[in-house]
Amino acid sequence: MQLYQFEKIYSQMEKEFGKIRKGDEETYSMLLLPMESNALKIHRKFPASNSRRMKEAIALVLFDIKSRCTGESFDTGNFLRSFRVLLLWRH
């Protein structure tokens, strides 16, 4: 998988499932709160996990969700290995 394909998952999932409109977040708060809480825990434990690392993690999760829903398989191995290394890397 190329970087372009990896980054395209956001628009693909938005087209397929829609997106939360600004102001409608409260409707989904019970679903979003655990994700936000986990993101904060990860950031506190690994300060190098910045917003870019979070975006990559979300993309990996979206590929996992898409593969479970469609049965397609995606080779995210290189991105997953890079993500693990960068997430765990400390200054």
TIVO-2410 file (N, C-alpha, C; in nm, 3 decimals):
# residues 91
REC num residu      c1      c2      c3 atome chaine
REC   1      M   0.084  -0.117   0.000     N      A
REC   1      M   0.000   0.000   0.000    CA      A
REC   1      M   0.089   0.124   0.000     C      A
REC   2      Q   0.052   0.219  -0.081     N      A
REC   2      Q   0.125   0.345  -0.092    CA      A
REC   2      Q   0.069   0.448   0.007     C      A
REC   3      L   0.148   0.550   0.036     N      A
REC   3      L   0.106   0.655   0.128    CA      A
REC   3      L  -0.024   0.721   0.081     C      A
REC   4      Y  -0.037   0.744  -0.049     N      A
REC   4      Y  -0.157   0.806  -0.104    CA      A
REC   4      Y  -0.280   0.721  -0.070     C      A
REC   5      Q  -0.271   0.590  -0.089     N      A
REC   5      Q  -0.382   0.501  -0.059    CA      A
REC   5      Q  -0.413   0.500   0.090     C      A
REC   6      F  -0.306   0.506   0.171     N      A
REC   6      F  -0.322   0.506   0.316    CA      A
REC   6      F  -0.399   0.629   0.361     C      A
REC   7      E  -0.365   0.746   0.307     N      A
REC   7      E  -0.428   0.870   0.347    CA      A
REC   7      E  -0.569   0.887   0.288     C      A
REC   8      K  -0.601   0.812   0.187     N      A
REC   8      K  -0.731   0.823   0.120    CA      A
REC   8      K  -0.844   0.757   0.200     C      A
REC   9      I  -0.811   0.680   0.302     N      A
REC   9      I  -0.913   0.607   0.378    CA      A
REC   9      I  -1.015   0.701   0.442     C      A
REC  10      Y  -0.973   0.820   0.481     N      A
REC  10      Y  -1.065   0.913   0.547    CA      A
REC  10      Y  -1.179   0.952   0.454     C      A
REC  11      S  -1.145   0.991   0.332     N      A
REC  11      S  -1.249   1.033   0.238    CA      A
REC  11      S  -1.335   0.914   0.194     C      A
REC  12      Q  -1.275   0.796   0.182     N      A
REC  12      Q  -1.351   0.677   0.144    CA      A
REC  12      Q  -1.455   0.643   0.250     C      A
REC  13      M  -1.414   0.645   0.375     N      A
REC  13      M  -1.507   0.611   0.484    CA      A
REC  13      M  -1.613   0.720   0.499     C      A
REC  14      E  -1.575   0.846   0.476     N      A
REC  14      E  -1.673   0.955   0.483    CA      A
REC  14      E  -1.780   0.938   0.377     C      A
REC  15      K  -1.738   0.902   0.255     N      A
REC  15      K  -1.835   0.882   0.146    CA      A
REC  15      K  -1.928   0.766   0.177     C      A
REC  16      E  -1.872   0.661   0.234     N      A
REC  16      E  -1.951   0.541   0.259    CA      A
REC  16      E  -2.043   0.554   0.381     C      A
REC  17      F  -1.994   0.617   0.488     N      A
REC  17      F  -2.070   0.620   0.612    CA      A
REC  17      F  -2.113   0.759   0.655     C      A
REC  18      G  -2.066   0.863   0.587     N      A
REC  18      G  -2.099   1.000   0.626    CA      A
REC  18      G  -2.005   1.051   0.733     C      A
REC  19      K  -2.026   1.175   0.774     N      A
REC  19      K  -1.942   1.230   0.880    CA      A
REC  19      K  -2.029   1.305   0.979     C      A
REC  20      I  -1.976   1.323   1.097     N      A
REC  20      I  -2.049   1.394   1.201    CA      A
REC  20      I  -2.043   1.543   1.169     C      A
REC  21      R  -2.158   1.604   1.159     N      A
REC  21      R  -2.164   1.747   1.129    CA      A
REC  21      R  -2.129   1.829   1.253     C      A
REC  22      K  -2.069   1.943   1.228     N      A
REC  22      K  -2.035   2.033   1.337    CA      A
REC  22      K  -2.161   2.069   1.414     C      A
REC  23      G  -2.154   2.055   1.545     N      A
REC  23      G  -2.269   2.082   1.630    CA      A
REC  23      G  -2.345   1.956   1.668     C      A
REC  24      D  -2.324   1.847   1.595     N      A
REC  24      D  -2.392   1.720   1.624    CA      A
REC  24      D  -2.306   1.625   1.706     C      A
REC  25      E  -2.192   1.672   1.754     N      A
REC  25      E  -2.100   1.585   1.828    CA      A
REC  25      E  -2.164   1.528   1.954     C      A
REC  26      E  -2.252   1.607   2.018     N      A
REC  26      E  -2.314   1.564   2.143    CA      A
REC  26      E  -2.391   1.432   2.125     C      A
REC  27      T  -2.450   1.413   2.010     N      A
REC  27      T  -2.523   1.290   1.981    CA      A
REC  27      T  -2.433   1.168   1.993     C      A
REC  28      Y  -2.306   1.186   1.960     N      A
REC  28      Y  -2.211   1.075   1.957    CA      A
REC  28      Y  -2.115   1.077   2.075     C      A
REC  29      S  -2.143   1.158   2.176     N      A
REC  29      S  -2.049   1.177   2.287    CA      A
REC  29      S  -2.018   1.046   2.361     C      A
REC  30      M  -2.115   0.960   2.376     N      A
REC  30      M  -2.089   0.834   2.447    CA      A
REC  30      M  -1.995   0.743   2.368     C      A
REC  31      L  -1.991   0.758   2.237     N      A
REC  31      L  -1.898   0.681   2.156    CA      A
REC  31      L  -1.761   0.748   2.148     C      A
REC  32      L  -1.760   0.880   2.146     N      A
REC  32      L  -1.635   0.954   2.129    CA      A
REC  32      L  -1.555   0.966   2.259     C      A
REC  33      L  -1.623   0.972   2.373     N      A
REC  33      L  -1.554   0.991   2.500    CA      A
REC  33      L  -1.449   0.884   2.530     C      A
REC  34      P  -1.478   0.756   2.513     N      A
REC  34      P  -1.374   0.655   2.539    CA      A
REC  34      P  -1.254   0.670   2.445     C      A
REC  35      M  -1.280   0.708   2.319     N      A
REC  35      M  -1.168   0.727   2.226    CA      A
REC  35      M  -1.082   0.846   2.269     C      A
REC  36      E  -1.148   0.954   2.309     N      A
REC  36      E  -1.074   1.072   2.354    CA      A
REC  36      E  -0.994   1.041   2.480     C      A
REC  37      S  -1.054   0.967   2.569     N      A
REC  37      S  -0.987   0.929   2.694    CA      A
REC  37      S  -0.864   0.843   2.666     C      A
REC  38      N  -0.879   0.746   2.577     N      A
REC  38      N  -0.765   0.662   2.541    CA      A
REC  38      N  -0.655   0.741   2.471     C      A
REC  39      A  -0.693   0.835   2.387     N      A
REC  39      A  -0.593   0.918   2.319    CA      A
REC  39      A  -0.515   1.000   2.421     C      A
REC  40      L  -0.583   1.054   2.520     N      A
REC  40      L  -0.516   1.132   2.624    CA      A
REC  40      L  -0.421   1.045   2.706     C      A
REC  41      K  -0.464   0.924   2.740     N      A
REC  41      K  -0.378   0.831   2.814    CA      A
REC  41      K  -0.252   0.798   2.735     C      A
REC  42      I  -0.268   0.771   2.607     N      A
REC  42      I  -0.153   0.739   2.522    CA      A
REC  42      I  -0.059   0.858   2.515     C      A
REC  43      H  -0.115   0.978   2.497     N      A
REC  43      H  -0.029   1.097   2.487    CA      A
REC  43      H   0.047   1.121   2.617     C      A
REC  44      R  -0.017   1.099   2.729     N      A
REC  44      R   0.052   1.117   2.858    CA      A
REC  44      R   0.164   1.015   2.876     C      A
REC  45      K   0.139   0.894   2.833     N      A
REC  45      K   0.239   0.787   2.848    CA      A
REC  45      K   0.351   0.801   2.745     C      A
REC  46      F   0.316   0.841   2.623     N      A
REC  46      F   0.413   0.856   2.514    CA      A
REC  46      F   0.399   0.996   2.454     C      A
REC  47      P   0.467   1.096   2.512     N      A
REC  47      P   0.453   1.234   2.462    CA      A
REC  47      P   0.487   1.251   2.314     C      A
REC  48      A   0.564   1.160   2.257     N      A
REC  48      A   0.597   1.170   2.114    CA      A
REC  48      A   0.476   1.138   2.026     C      A
REC  49      S   0.370   1.087   2.085     N      A
REC  49      S   0.250   1.053   2.008    CA      A
REC  49      S   0.168   1.179   1.985     C      A
REC  50      N   0.210   1.257   1.890     N      A
REC  50      N   0.145   1.385   1.859    CA      A
REC  50      N   0.022   1.365   1.770     C      A
REC  51      S  -0.032   1.474   1.720     N      A
REC  51      S  -0.154   1.466   1.640    CA      A
REC  51      S  -0.130   1.389   1.509     C      A
REC  52      R  -0.010   1.397   1.456     N      A
REC  52      R   0.021   1.321   1.334    CA      A
REC  52      R   0.017   1.171   1.361     C      A
REC  53      R   0.074   1.130   1.473     N      A
REC  53      R   0.070   0.988   1.510    CA      A
REC  53      R  -0.074   0.945   1.535     C      A
REC  54      M  -0.154   1.032   1.594     N      A
REC  54      M  -0.295   1.000   1.620    CA      A
REC  54      M  -0.369   0.980   1.488     C      A
REC  55      K  -0.343   1.067   1.391     N      A
REC  55      K  -0.409   1.055   1.262    CA      A
REC  55      K  -0.372   0.922   1.195     C      A
REC  56      E  -0.246   0.881   1.208     N      A
REC  56      E  -0.203   0.753   1.152    CA      A
REC  56      E  -0.270   0.637   1.223     C      A
REC  57      A  -0.283   0.648   1.355     N      A
REC  57      A  -0.350   0.542   1.431    CA      A
REC  57      A  -0.497   0.530   1.390     C      A
REC  58      I  -0.562   0.643   1.371     N      A
REC  58      I  -0.703   0.643   1.330    CA      A
REC  58      I  -0.716   0.578   1.192     C      A
REC  59      A  -0.624   0.610   1.101     N      A
REC  59      A  -0.628   0.549   0.967    CA      A
REC  59      A  -0.614   0.397   0.977     C      A
REC  60      L  -0.524   0.350   1.062     N      A
REC  60      L  -0.507   0.205   1.078    CA      A
REC  60      L  -0.635   0.141   1.131     C      A
REC  61      V  -0.700   0.207   1.225     N      A
REC  61      V  -0.826   0.155   1.280    CA      A
REC  61      V  -0.934   0.154   1.172     C      A
REC  62      L  -0.939   0.260   1.090     N      A
REC  62      L  -1.038   0.265   0.983    CA      A
REC  62      L  -1.017   0.152   0.883     C      A
REC  63      F  -0.891   0.121   0.851     N      A
REC  63      F  -0.865   0.008   0.762    CA      A
REC  63      F  -0.909  -0.123   0.826     C      A
REC  64      D  -0.889  -0.136   0.956     N      A
REC  64      D  -0.933  -0.257   1.026    CA      A
REC  64      D  -1.085  -0.269   1.021     C      A
REC  65      I  -1.153  -0.160   1.047     N      A
REC  65      I  -1.300  -0.160   1.043    CA      A
REC  65      I  -1.349  -0.193   0.902     C      A
REC  66      K  -1.288  -0.130   0.802     N      A
REC  66      K  -1.330  -0.155   0.664    CA      A
REC  66      K  -1.308  -0.301   0.625     C      A
REC  67      S  -1.196  -0.358   0.666     N      A
REC  67      S  -1.170  -0.497   0.631    CA      A
REC  67      S  -1.268  -0.591   0.701     C      A
REC  68      R  -1.307  -0.558   0.822     N      A
REC  68      R  -1.406  -0.641   0.893    CA      A
REC  68      R  -1.544  -0.631   0.829     C      A
REC  69      C  -1.579  -0.512   0.779     N      A
REC  69      C  -1.711  -0.491   0.718    CA      A
REC  69      C  -1.721  -0.547   0.576     C      A
REC  70      T  -1.612  -0.534   0.501     N      A
REC  70      T  -1.617  -0.572   0.359    CA      A
REC  70      T  -1.551  -0.706   0.328     C      A
REC  71      G  -1.468  -0.753   0.419     N      A
REC  71      G  -1.394  -0.876   0.393    CA      A
REC  71      G  -1.267  -0.853   0.312     C      A
REC  72      E  -1.244  -0.729   0.269     N      A
REC  72      E  -1.121  -0.697   0.195    CA      A
REC  72      E  -1.003  -0.705   0.290     C      A
REC  73      S  -0.887  -0.734   0.235     N      A
REC  73      S  -0.767  -0.729   0.318    CA      A
REC  73      S  -0.676  -0.618   0.265     C      A
REC  74      F  -0.613  -0.550   0.358     N      A
REC  74      F  -0.526  -0.438   0.324    CA      A
REC  74      F  -0.389  -0.462   0.385     C      A
REC  75      D  -0.286  -0.439   0.306     N      A
REC  75      D  -0.150  -0.457   0.355    CA      A
REC  75      D  -0.103  -0.329   0.421     C      A
REC  76      T  -0.132  -0.315   0.549     N      A
REC  76      T  -0.091  -0.198   0.625    CA      A
REC  76      T   0.033  -0.227   0.709     C      A
REC  77      G   0.098  -0.339   0.682     N      A
REC  77      G   0.212  -0.382   0.761    CA      A
REC  77      G   0.321  -0.279   0.775     C      A
REC  78      N   0.363  -0.217   0.664     N      A
REC  78      N   0.469  -0.117   0.671    CA      A
REC  78      N   0.428   0.002   0.756     C      A
REC  79      F   0.303   0.046   0.741     N      A
REC  79      F   0.254   0.160   0.819    CA      A
REC  79      F   0.242   0.123   0.966     C      A
REC  80      L   0.198   0.002   0.993     N      A
REC  80      L   0.182  -0.042   1.131    CA      A
REC  80      L   0.318  -0.052   1.199     C      A
REC  81      R   0.417  -0.109   1.131     N      A
REC  81      R   0.551  -0.119   1.189    CA      A
REC  81      R   0.609   0.020   1.214     C      A
REC  82      S   0.595   0.110   1.117     N      A
REC  82      S   0.646   0.247   1.133    CA      A
REC  82      S   0.577   0.317   1.248     C      A
REC  83      F   0.446   0.297   1.255     N      A
REC  83      F   0.369   0.361   1.362    CA      A
REC  83      F   0.416   0.313   1.498     C      A
REC  84      R   0.434   0.184   1.514     N      A
REC  84      R   0.479   0.130   1.643    CA      A
REC  84      R   0.615   0.186   1.681     C      A
REC  85      V   0.706   0.189   1.585     N      A
REC  85      V   0.840   0.241   1.612    CA      A
REC  85      V   0.833   0.388   1.652     C      A
REC  86      L   0.759   0.468   1.577     N      A
REC  86      L   0.751   0.611   1.606    CA      A
REC  86      L   0.677   0.641   1.735     C      A
REC  87      L   0.574   0.564   1.763     N      A
REC  87      L   0.498   0.585   1.885    CA      A
REC  87      L   0.583   0.556   2.007     C      A
REC  88      L   0.660   0.451   2.001     N      A
REC  88      L   0.738   0.409   2.116    CA      A
REC  88      L   0.874   0.479   2.125     C      A
REC  89      W   0.910   0.552   2.021     N      A
REC  89      W   1.037   0.622   2.021    CA      A
REC  89      W   1.032   0.739   2.119     C      A
REC  90      R   1.135   0.748   2.198     N      A
REC  90      R   1.140   0.859   2.296    CA      A
REC  90      R   1.262   0.944   2.267     C      A
REC  91      H   1.248   1.071   2.293     N      A
REC  91      H   1.359   1.166   2.273    CA      A
REC  91      H   1.461   1.151   2.384     C      A
***
